[in-house]
């Protein structure tokens, strides 16, 4: 349990656990590096079809390691270069998540604050315990959560995101669900099972189809409407040409379960 990031593979589902519970799993230099390395490895591991990301202890993630950040003030430039490097590396790690071929589900409990809230927003799906609180609270200490704002404002309505950023107030899990930051809210005792059920549902689908669809989902979001339809039409043609898709459609028409080769 001394590892900073734990990985457990159970069938086609991989669980990554941020394992610095005494400090509420901060996104320290080491944690960012560990997550980046794990995502890079999983990107090339097609046997794993879903990733669950969670935190050990009493919280999901409390954001950046402020003590580590403050220590950078001792550098000759007052910390500017080191802080820019930190935020660039963290942003690159966050951007790996939508680029992964596997759907990533955040399993959230306790708190998800600042960059921790950004991490939830960067995941493809999120399940939260009902007592979880979400916030981008940097403004309370004079540090506006500008990088967390990027993912947050792409998940929830503009005015709601700006209110969170400027007031530093927390959202309840139910409010986070209503605004679109999380998919499901459940009692804490049901969190792991609910997340697992969702992961198993996705993992049972044709892995290649989900990989194709996830990539297309994020790419089309950045396109004008006509270009998005042109692009996704071509994606569907490629999907239809896949032999496993042929098996899936044939099985549906014959009223039987598909016999997919999930190793492709």
C-alpha positions in Angstrom: 0.0 0.0 0.0 3.0 2.3 -0.2 2.6 2.9 -3.9 1.2 6.3 -4.8 -1.1 5.0 -7.4 -2.5 1.5 -7.2 -3.7 -0.5 -10.2 -6.0 -3.5 -10.1 -7.2 -5.4 -13.1 -10.4 -7.4 -12.8 -11.3 -8.9 -16.1 -11.6 -6.0 -18.6 -11.9 -3.4 -15.9 -8.9 -1.6 -14.5 -9.2 0.4 -11.2 -6.7 3.1 -10.4 -6.6 4.3 -6.8 -4.9 7.5 -5.8 -3.1 6.4 -2.7 -2.1 9.3 -0.5 -5.0 9.3 1.9 -3.3 11.3 4.7 -3.1 14.3 2.4 -6.4 13.7 0.6 -4.8 12.4 -2.5 -3.4 15.7 -3.8 -2.2 16.1 -7.4 1.5 16.4 -6.4 4.3 16.2 -9.0 4.6 12.5 -8.3 0.8 11.8 -8.5 0.6 13.7 -11.8 3.5 11.6 -13.1 2.0 8.4 -11.9 -1.4 9.1 -13.4 0.2 10.1 -16.7 2.3 6.9 -16.9 -0.7 4.7 -16.0 -2.9 6.4 -18.7 -0.1 6.0 -21.3 0.2 2.3 -20.4 -3.5 1.7 -20.5 -3.8 3.5 -23.9 -1.8 0.6 -25.4 -3.7 -2.1 -23.5 -6.9 -3.0 -25.5 -7.7 -5.9 -23.2 -8.8 -3.3 -20.6 -12.1 -1.8 -21.8 -13.0 0.4 -18.8 -11.0 2.4 -16.3 -12.3 3.4 -12.8 -10.5 6.2 -11.0 -10.9 6.7 -7.3 -9.2 7.9 -4.2 -8.1 6.1 -1.0 -9.2 7.2 2.4 -11.8 9.8 3.1 -11.7 11.8 -0.1 -11.3 11.6 -3.8 -8.8 14.4 -4.4 -8.2 17.8 -2.8 -6.5 19.3 -5.8 -2.9 20.5 -6.1 -0.4 20.0 -3.3 -0.2 23.6 -1.9 2.9 22.9 0.3 4.7 21.7 -2.8 3.6 24.7 -4.8 4.7 27.1 -2.1 8.1 25.6 -1.9 8.7 26.7 -5.5 8.7 30.4 -4.4 12.4 29.9 -3.4 13.5 29.7 -7.0 15.2 32.8 -8.5 12.2 33.8 -10.6 9.9 33.4 -7.6 8.4 30.2 -8.9 7.1 31.3 -12.3 8.8 28.7 -14.4 8.2 25.8 -12.0 4.5 26.7 -11.6 4.1 26.9 -15.4 5.7 23.5 -15.7 3.4 22.1 -13.1 0.2 23.4 -14.7 1.4 22.3 -18.2 2.1 18.8 -16.9 -1.2 18.6 -15.0 -3.1 19.9 -18.1 -1.5 17.3 -20.3 -2.5 14.6 -17.8 -6.1 15.8 -17.8 -6.2 15.8 -21.6 -5.0 12.2 -21.7 -8.3 11.1 -20.2 -10.6 12.0 -23.1 -8.0 10.7 -25.5 -7.8 7.3 -23.9 -9.6 4.6 -25.9 -11.3 3.3 -22.7 -14.2 5.2 -21.0 -12.9 6.5 -17.6 -15.4 6.5 -14.6 -14.6 8.7 -11.6 -15.7 7.0 -8.4 -16.0 10.1 -6.1 -16.5 10.4 -2.3 -15.6 12.9 0.4 -14.5 16.0 -1.5 -13.3 16.8 -5.0 -11.9 20.3 -4.9 -10.0 22.6 -7.2 -7.9 20.3 -9.5 -9.7 17.4 -7.9 -13.0 18.7 -9.3 -11.2 19.3 -12.6 -10.2 15.6 -12.5 -13.9 14.6 -12.1 -14.9 16.9 -14.9 -12.2 15.5 -17.2 -13.4 11.9 -16.7 -16.0 10.6 -19.2 -18.4 9.5 -16.5 -18.7 10.0 -12.7 -20.6 8.3 -9.9 -20.6 10.1 -6.5 -21.5 9.2 -3.0 -24.4 11.3 -1.8 -22.3 13.1 0.9 -19.6 14.2 -1.6 -18.9 17.9 -2.0 -17.5 19.5 -5.2 -15.8 22.9 -5.4 -13.3 25.0 -7.3 -12.3 26.9 -4.1 -9.0 28.5 -5.0 -10.6 32.0 -4.9 -11.0 31.6 -1.2 -7.2 31.7 -0.8 -6.6 34.2 -3.6 -5.9 31.7 -6.4 -8.6 31.7 -9.1 -9.1 28.1 -10.4 -8.3 29.0 -14.0 -7.1 25.6 -15.2 -9.9 23.6 -13.4 -12.2 26.1 -15.0 -11.5 24.6 -18.5 -12.9 21.2 -17.7 -15.6 22.5 -15.4 -17.0 25.0 -18.0 -17.2 22.2 -20.5 -19.4 20.1 -18.2 -21.9 22.5 -16.7 -23.7 25.7 -17.7 -21.6 28.8 -18.0 -23.2 30.9 -15.2 -23.2 28.0 -12.8 -19.5 27.4 -13.4 -18.7 31.1 -13.0 -20.7 31.2 -9.7 -18.6 28.3 -8.4 -15.4 29.9 -9.4 -16.1 33.3 -8.0 -17.8 32.3 -4.7 -15.6 29.3 -3.8 -18.8 27.6 -2.5 -19.3 23.8 -2.6 -21.9 21.9 -4.6 -23.7 19.0 -3.1 -23.6 15.7 -5.0 -27.2 16.1 -5.9 -26.6 19.6 -7.3 -23.6 18.3 -9.2 -25.7 15.7 -10.8 -28.4 18.2 -11.7 -25.8 20.4 -13.4 -24.3 17.5 -15.3 -21.0 17.2 -13.4 -21.8 13.6 -12.3 -24.0 10.9 -13.7 -25.3 9.1 -10.6 -25.5 9.8 -6.9 -25.8 6.9 -4.5 -25.4 6.2 -0.8 -21.8 5.8 0.2 -22.3 2.1 1.0 -23.4 1.5 -2.6 -20.8 3.6 -4.3 -18.3 0.8 -5.3 -21.1 -1.6 -6.4 -22.8 1.1 -8.5 -19.6 2.1 -10.2 -18.7 -1.5 -10.8 -22.2 -2.2 -12.4 -21.7 0.8 -14.7 -18.2 -0.4 -15.6 -19.4 -3.9 -16.3 -22.2 -2.7 -18.5 -19.8 -0.7 -20.7 -17.2 -3.5 -20.7 -19.7 -6.0 -22.0 -20.2 -3.9 -25.2 -18.0 -4.4 -28.2 -14.7 -2.8 -27.2 -13.8 -1.7 -30.7 -17.1 0.1 -31.1 -16.8 1.9 -27.8 -13.2 3.0 -28.7 -14.4 4.3 -32.1 -17.3 6.1 -30.5 -15.4 7.7 -27.7 -12.9 9.2 -30.1 -15.6 10.4 -32.4 -17.6 11.8 -29.4 -14.9 14.3 -28.4 -13.8 15.1 -31.9 -17.3 16.1 -33.2 -17.9 18.3 -30.2 -15.3 20.8 -31.6 -16.8 20.9 -35.1 -19.6 22.9 -36.7 -22.9 21.0 -37.1 -22.5 20.2 -40.7 -18.9 19.0 -40.4 -19.8 17.0 -37.3 -22.5 15.0 -39.3 -20.1 14.5 -42.2 -17.4 13.3 -39.9 -19.6 10.9 -37.8 -21.2 9.5 -41.0 -17.7 8.4 -42.1 -17.1 7.0 -38.6 -20.3 4.9 -38.8 -19.3 3.6 -42.2 -16.0 2.4 -40.8 -17.8 0.9 -37.8 -20.3 -0.9 -40.1 -17.4 -2.5 -42.1 -16.0 -4.1 -38.9 -16.6 -7.9 -38.8 -17.6 -7.8 -35.1 -20.2 -5.2 -35.9 -21.6 -7.6 -38.5 -21.8 -10.3 -35.9 -23.6 -7.9 -33.5 -26.2 -7.0 -36.0 -26.6 -10.5 -37.2 -27.1 -11.7 -33.6 -29.7 -9.1 -33.0 -31.7 -10.1 -36.1 -31.4 -13.8 -35.1 -32.4 -13.0 -31.5 -29.3 -14.4 -29.9 -26.4 -12.9 -27.9 -23.5 -11.8 -30.1 -20.3 -13.8 -30.0 -17.7 -11.1 -30.2 -14.0 -11.4 -30.4 -13.1 -8.8 -27.7 -9.4 -9.1 -28.3 -9.6 -7.0 -31.5 
